Amino acid sequence: MSSVNINVTDESGETRPAEWNEDQTLLDTLLANGFPVLATCGGNASCATCHTYIDPEHIEASGERTEAEADLLLMLDDVATENSRLACQTEYSVEMDGATVTLKAGM
């Protein structure tokens, strides 16, 4: 099985590494590594409580937003940016190796 290493910055600003396996979404990886992500809807792109920021160098590698994801991020117009992704909708990609993912404070 293939995997990549990412860096995750939590709500307190602490950054630590995480291994992302090819059979996982970003949300799966965050939860498997003990990061406090609410994911109220269970990863179904209907709540936006897994909102993350992908560093600018890796946002393209994170893939295209689904229509549902784009709609939810529009509702977060006060905090969402062009680097915003829902962790539940972010699929594994080898190009994400070395990426920094920042969790949205207060989630």
Rosetta constraint file for C-alpha pairs under 8 A:
AtomPair CA 1 CA 21 HARMONIC 7.20 0.50
AtomPair CA 1 CA 22 HARMONIC 6.79 0.50
AtomPair CA 2 CA 21 HARMONIC 6.10 0.50
AtomPair CA 2 CA 22 HARMONIC 5.59 0.50
AtomPair CA 3 CA 19 HARMONIC 6.56 0.50
AtomPair CA 3 CA 20 HARMONIC 5.35 0.50
AtomPair CA 3 CA 21 HARMONIC 4.23 0.50
AtomPair CA 3 CA 22 HARMONIC 5.61 0.50
AtomPair CA 3 CA 94 HARMONIC 7.32 0.50
AtomPair CA 4 CA 19 HARMONIC 5.86 0.50
AtomPair CA 4 CA 20 HARMONIC 5.27 0.50
AtomPair CA 4 CA 21 HARMONIC 6.63 0.50
AtomPair CA 4 CA 94 HARMONIC 6.25 0.50
AtomPair CA 4 CA 96 HARMONIC 6.94 0.50
AtomPair CA 4 CA 97 HARMONIC 4.77 0.50
AtomPair CA 4 CA 98 HARMONIC 7.42 0.50
AtomPair CA 5 CA 17 HARMONIC 6.78 0.50
AtomPair CA 5 CA 18 HARMONIC 5.82 0.50
AtomPair CA 5 CA 19 HARMONIC 4.69 0.50
AtomPair CA 5 CA 20 HARMONIC 6.07 0.50
AtomPair CA 5 CA 96 HARMONIC 7.98 0.50
AtomPair CA 5 CA 97 HARMONIC 5.28 0.50
AtomPair CA 5 CA 98 HARMONIC 5.70 0.50
AtomPair CA 5 CA 99 HARMONIC 7.66 0.50
AtomPair CA 6 CA 17 HARMONIC 5.73 0.50
AtomPair CA 6 CA 18 HARMONIC 5.42 0.50
AtomPair CA 6 CA 19 HARMONIC 6.37 0.50
AtomPair CA 6 CA 20 HARMONIC 7.02 0.50
AtomPair CA 6 CA 96 HARMONIC 7.25 0.50
AtomPair CA 6 CA 97 HARMONIC 5.90 0.50
AtomPair CA 6 CA 98 HARMONIC 4.89 0.50
AtomPair CA 6 CA 99 HARMONIC 5.00 0.50
AtomPair CA 6 CA 100 HARMONIC 5.90 0.50
AtomPair CA 6 CA 101 HARMONIC 7.31 0.50
AtomPair CA 7 CA 15 HARMONIC 6.35 0.50
AtomPair CA 7 CA 16 HARMONIC 5.57 0.50
AtomPair CA 7 CA 17 HARMONIC 4.38 0.50
AtomPair CA 7 CA 18 HARMONIC 6.07 0.50
AtomPair CA 7 CA 98 HARMONIC 6.78 0.50
AtomPair CA 7 CA 99 HARMONIC 6.17 0.50
AtomPair CA 7 CA 100 HARMONIC 4.61 0.50
AtomPair CA 7 CA 101 HARMONIC 6.17 0.50
AtomPair CA 8 CA 15 HARMONIC 5.30 0.50
AtomPair CA 8 CA 16 HARMONIC 5.52 0.50
AtomPair CA 8 CA 17 HARMONIC 6.08 0.50
AtomPair CA 8 CA 18 HARMONIC 6.91 0.50
AtomPair CA 8 CA 100 HARMONIC 5.70 0.50
AtomPair CA 8 CA 101 HARMONIC 4.82 0.50
AtomPair CA 8 CA 102 HARMONIC 5.76 0.50
AtomPair CA 8 CA 103 HARMONIC 7.41 0.50
AtomPair CA 9 CA 13 HARMONIC 5.63 0.50
AtomPair CA 9 CA 14 HARMONIC 5.36 0.50
AtomPair CA 9 CA 15 HARMONIC 4.09 0.50
AtomPair CA 9 CA 16 HARMONIC 6.62 0.50
AtomPair CA 9 CA 100 HARMONIC 7.25 0.50
AtomPair CA 9 CA 101 HARMONIC 6.21 0.50
AtomPair CA 9 CA 102 HARMONIC 4.65 0.50
AtomPair CA 9 CA 103 HARMONIC 6.20 0.50
AtomPair CA 10 CA 14 HARMONIC 5.56 0.50
AtomPair CA 10 CA 15 HARMONIC 6.39 0.50
AtomPair CA 10 CA 35 HARMONIC 7.29 0.50
AtomPair CA 10 CA 102 HARMONIC 6.22 0.50
AtomPair CA 10 CA 103 HARMONIC 5.26 0.50
AtomPair CA 10 CA 104 HARMONIC 7.78 0.50
AtomPair CA 10 CA 105 HARMONIC 7.61 0.50
AtomPair CA 11 CA 102 HARMONIC 7.86 0.50
AtomPair CA 11 CA 103 HARMONIC 5.93 0.50
AtomPair CA 11 CA 104 HARMONIC 6.38 0.50
AtomPair CA 11 CA 105 HARMONIC 4.53 0.50
AtomPair CA 11 CA 106 HARMONIC 6.80 0.50
AtomPair CA 12 CA 105 HARMONIC 7.62 0.50
AtomPair CA 18 CA 29 HARMONIC 7.43 0.50
AtomPair CA 18 CA 30 HARMONIC 7.69 0.50
AtomPair CA 18 CA 33 HARMONIC 6.43 0.50
AtomPair CA 19 CA 29 HARMONIC 7.21 0.50
AtomPair CA 20 CA 24 HARMONIC 6.88 0.50
AtomPair CA 20 CA 26 HARMONIC 7.28 0.50
AtomPair CA 20 CA 29 HARMONIC 5.55 0.50
AtomPair CA 20 CA 92 HARMONIC 7.29 0.50
AtomPair CA 21 CA 29 HARMONIC 7.43 0.50
AtomPair CA 21 CA 92 HARMONIC 7.21 0.50
AtomPair CA 22 CA 92 HARMONIC 5.40 0.50
AtomPair CA 22 CA 93 HARMONIC 7.31 0.50
AtomPair CA 23 CA 92 HARMONIC 7.30 0.50
AtomPair CA 24 CA 28 HARMONIC 5.44 0.50
AtomPair CA 24 CA 29 HARMONIC 6.22 0.50
AtomPair CA 24 CA 91 HARMONIC 7.12 0.50
AtomPair CA 24 CA 92 HARMONIC 6.41 0.50
AtomPair CA 25 CA 29 HARMONIC 6.42 0.50
AtomPair CA 25 CA 87 HARMONIC 6.94 0.50
AtomPair CA 25 CA 88 HARMONIC 6.03 0.50
AtomPair CA 25 CA 89 HARMONIC 6.91 0.50
AtomPair CA 25 CA 90 HARMONIC 5.72 0.50
AtomPair CA 25 CA 91 HARMONIC 4.77 0.50
AtomPair CA 25 CA 92 HARMONIC 5.85 0.50
AtomPair CA 26 CA 30 HARMONIC 6.19 0.50
AtomPair CA 26 CA 87 HARMONIC 4.88 0.50
AtomPair CA 26 CA 88 HARMONIC 6.20 0.50
AtomPair CA 26 CA 89 HARMONIC 7.56 0.50
AtomPair CA 26 CA 90 HARMONIC 5.49 0.50
AtomPair CA 26 CA 91 HARMONIC 6.35 0.50
AtomPair CA 26 CA 92 HARMONIC 6.88 0.50
AtomPair CA 27 CA 31 HARMONIC 6.17 0.50
AtomPair CA 27 CA 37 HARMONIC 7.83 0.50
AtomPair CA 27 CA 43 HARMONIC 7.40 0.50
AtomPair CA 27 CA 50 HARMONIC 7.15 0.50
AtomPair CA 27 CA 87 HARMONIC 4.56 0.50
AtomPair CA 27 CA 88 HARMONIC 4.82 0.50
AtomPair CA 27 CA 89 HARMONIC 7.93 0.50
AtomPair CA 27 CA 90 HARMONIC 7.64 0.50
AtomPair CA 28 CA 32 HARMONIC 5.97 0.50
AtomPair CA 28 CA 88 HARMONIC 7.50 0.50
AtomPair CA 29 CA 33 HARMONIC 6.16 0.50
AtomPair CA 30 CA 34 HARMONIC 6.46 0.50
AtomPair CA 30 CA 35 HARMONIC 5.30 0.50
AtomPair CA 30 CA 36 HARMONIC 7.85 0.50
AtomPair CA 30 CA 37 HARMONIC 7.24 0.50
AtomPair CA 31 CA 35 HARMONIC 5.51 0.50
AtomPair CA 31 CA 36 HARMONIC 7.05 0.50
AtomPair CA 31 CA 37 HARMONIC 6.76 0.50
AtomPair CA 36 CA 107 HARMONIC 7.99 0.50
AtomPair CA 37 CA 49 HARMONIC 7.28 0.50
AtomPair CA 37 CA 50 HARMONIC 5.92 0.50
AtomPair CA 37 CA 103 HARMONIC 7.98 0.50
AtomPair CA 37 CA 107 HARMONIC 6.57 0.50
AtomPair CA 38 CA 49 HARMONIC 5.78 0.50
AtomPair CA 38 CA 50 HARMONIC 6.42 0.50
AtomPair CA 38 CA 107 HARMONIC 6.32 0.50
AtomPair CA 39 CA 43 HARMONIC 6.07 0.50
AtomPair CA 39 CA 47 HARMONIC 7.40 0.50
AtomPair CA 39 CA 48 HARMONIC 7.43 0.50
AtomPair CA 39 CA 49 HARMONIC 5.10 0.50
AtomPair CA 39 CA 50 HARMONIC 5.19 0.50
AtomPair CA 39 CA 88 HARMONIC 8.00 0.50
AtomPair CA 40 CA 47 HARMONIC 6.50 0.50
AtomPair CA 40 CA 49 HARMONIC 6.33 0.50
AtomPair CA 41 CA 45 HARMONIC 7.14 0.50
AtomPair CA 41 CA 46 HARMONIC 6.05 0.50
AtomPair CA 41 CA 47 HARMONIC 5.77 0.50
AtomPair CA 43 CA 88 HARMONIC 4.80 0.50
AtomPair CA 43 CA 89 HARMONIC 7.58 0.50
AtomPair CA 44 CA 88 HARMONIC 6.97 0.50
AtomPair CA 45 CA 68 HARMONIC 6.43 0.50
AtomPair CA 45 CA 69 HARMONIC 6.04 0.50
AtomPair CA 45 CA 72 HARMONIC 7.71 0.50
AtomPair CA 45 CA 86 HARMONIC 7.40 0.50
AtomPair CA 45 CA 88 HARMONIC 6.68 0.50
AtomPair CA 45 CA 89 HARMONIC 6.84 0.50
AtomPair CA 46 CA 68 HARMONIC 7.54 0.50
AtomPair CA 46 CA 72 HARMONIC 7.21 0.50
AtomPair CA 47 CA 72 HARMONIC 7.32 0.50
AtomPair CA 48 CA 72 HARMONIC 6.26 0.50
AtomPair CA 48 CA 73 HARMONIC 7.23 0.50
AtomPair CA 48 CA 86 HARMONIC 6.39 0.50
AtomPair CA 49 CA 86 HARMONIC 7.98 0.50
AtomPair CA 49 CA 107 HARMONIC 6.05 0.50
AtomPair CA 50 CA 86 HARMONIC 5.44 0.50
AtomPair CA 50 CA 87 HARMONIC 5.42 0.50
AtomPair CA 50 CA 88 HARMONIC 6.78 0.50
AtomPair CA 50 CA 103 HARMONIC 7.93 0.50
AtomPair CA 50 CA 107 HARMONIC 7.34 0.50
AtomPair CA 51 CA 84 HARMONIC 6.79 0.50
AtomPair CA 51 CA 85 HARMONIC 5.90 0.50
AtomPair CA 51 CA 86 HARMONIC 4.59 0.50
AtomPair CA 51 CA 87 HARMONIC 6.26 0.50
AtomPair CA 51 CA 103 HARMONIC 6.90 0.50
AtomPair CA 51 CA 104 HARMONIC 6.15 0.50
AtomPair CA 51 CA 107 HARMONIC 7.95 0.50
AtomPair CA 52 CA 84 HARMONIC 5.69 0.50
AtomPair CA 52 CA 85 HARMONIC 5.42 0.50
AtomPair CA 52 CA 86 HARMONIC 5.99 0.50
AtomPair CA 52 CA 87 HARMONIC 6.32 0.50
AtomPair CA 52 CA 101 HARMONIC 6.56 0.50
AtomPair CA 52 CA 102 HARMONIC 5.61 0.50
AtomPair CA 52 CA 103 HARMONIC 4.79 0.50
AtomPair CA 52 CA 104 HARMONIC 5.61 0.50
AtomPair CA 53 CA 81 HARMONIC 7.91 0.50
AtomPair CA 53 CA 83 HARMONIC 5.32 0.50
AtomPair CA 53 CA 84 HARMONIC 4.55 0.50
AtomPair CA 53 CA 85 HARMONIC 6.12 0.50
AtomPair CA 53 CA 101 HARMONIC 5.65 0.50
AtomPair CA 53 CA 102 HARMONIC 5.01 0.50
AtomPair CA 53 CA 103 HARMONIC 6.54 0.50
AtomPair CA 53 CA 104 HARMONIC 7.27 0.50
AtomPair CA 54 CA 58 HARMONIC 6.43 0.50
AtomPair CA 54 CA 59 HARMONIC 5.45 0.50
AtomPair CA 54 CA 62 HARMONIC 7.79 0.50
AtomPair CA 54 CA 83 HARMONIC 5.37 0.50
AtomPair CA 54 CA 84 HARMONIC 6.39 0.50
AtomPair CA 54 CA 85 HARMONIC 7.03 0.50
AtomPair CA 54 CA 99 HARMONIC 7.18 0.50
AtomPair CA 54 CA 100 HARMONIC 6.14 0.50
AtomPair CA 54 CA 101 HARMONIC 4.78 0.50
AtomPair CA 54 CA 102 HARMONIC 6.54 0.50
AtomPair CA 55 CA 59 HARMONIC 6.12 0.50
AtomPair CA 55 CA 83 HARMONIC 6.74 0.50
AtomPair CA 55 CA 99 HARMONIC 6.48 0.50
AtomPair CA 55 CA 100 HARMONIC 5.47 0.50
AtomPair CA 55 CA 101 HARMONIC 6.40 0.50
AtomPair CA 55 CA 102 HARMONIC 7.91 0.50
AtomPair CA 56 CA 60 HARMONIC 7.98 0.50
AtomPair CA 56 CA 83 HARMONIC 6.45 0.50
AtomPair CA 57 CA 99 HARMONIC 7.62 0.50
AtomPair CA 58 CA 62 HARMONIC 6.42 0.50
AtomPair CA 58 CA 95 HARMONIC 7.48 0.50
AtomPair CA 58 CA 96 HARMONIC 6.11 0.50
AtomPair CA 58 CA 99 HARMONIC 5.88 0.50
AtomPair CA 59 CA 63 HARMONIC 7.44 0.50
AtomPair CA 59 CA 83 HARMONIC 5.97 0.50
AtomPair CA 60 CA 64 HARMONIC 7.70 0.50
AtomPair CA 61 CA 93 HARMONIC 6.86 0.50
AtomPair CA 61 CA 95 HARMONIC 5.55 0.50
AtomPair CA 61 CA 96 HARMONIC 5.91 0.50
AtomPair CA 62 CA 90 HARMONIC 6.16 0.50
AtomPair CA 62 CA 91 HARMONIC 7.01 0.50
AtomPair CA 62 CA 92 HARMONIC 7.71 0.50
AtomPair CA 62 CA 93 HARMONIC 6.92 0.50
AtomPair CA 62 CA 95 HARMONIC 7.95 0.50
AtomPair CA 62 CA 96 HARMONIC 6.64 0.50
AtomPair CA 63 CA 90 HARMONIC 6.99 0.50
AtomPair CA 63 CA 91 HARMONIC 7.32 0.50
AtomPair CA 65 CA 69 HARMONIC 5.83 0.50
AtomPair CA 65 CA 70 HARMONIC 5.93 0.50
AtomPair CA 65 CA 85 HARMONIC 7.44 0.50
AtomPair CA 65 CA 89 HARMONIC 7.51 0.50
AtomPair CA 66 CA 70 HARMONIC 6.15 0.50
AtomPair CA 66 CA 89 HARMONIC 7.60 0.50
AtomPair CA 67 CA 71 HARMONIC 6.12 0.50
AtomPair CA 68 CA 72 HARMONIC 6.28 0.50
AtomPair CA 69 CA 73 HARMONIC 6.18 0.50
AtomPair CA 69 CA 85 HARMONIC 7.68 0.50
AtomPair CA 69 CA 86 HARMONIC 6.69 0.50
AtomPair CA 69 CA 89 HARMONIC 7.18 0.50
AtomPair CA 70 CA 74 HARMONIC 6.21 0.50
AtomPair CA 71 CA 75 HARMONIC 6.72 0.50
AtomPair CA 72 CA 76 HARMONIC 6.85 0.50
AtomPair CA 73 CA 77 HARMONIC 6.79 0.50
AtomPair CA 73 CA 80 HARMONIC 6.05 0.50
AtomPair CA 73 CA 84 HARMONIC 7.52 0.50
AtomPair CA 73 CA 85 HARMONIC 7.83 0.50
AtomPair CA 74 CA 80 HARMONIC 7.39 0.50
AtomPair CA 76 CA 80 HARMONIC 5.37 0.50
AtomPair CA 77 CA 81 HARMONIC 7.71 0.50
AtomPair CA 80 CA 84 HARMONIC 5.60 0.50
AtomPair CA 85 CA 89 HARMONIC 7.42 0.50
AtomPair CA 85 CA 90 HARMONIC 6.86 0.50
AtomPair CA 86 CA 90 HARMONIC 6.44 0.50
AtomPair CA 92 CA 96 HARMONIC 7.48 0.50
AtomPair CA 93 CA 97 HARMONIC 7.86 0.50
AtomPair CA 103 CA 107 HARMONIC 7.75 0.50
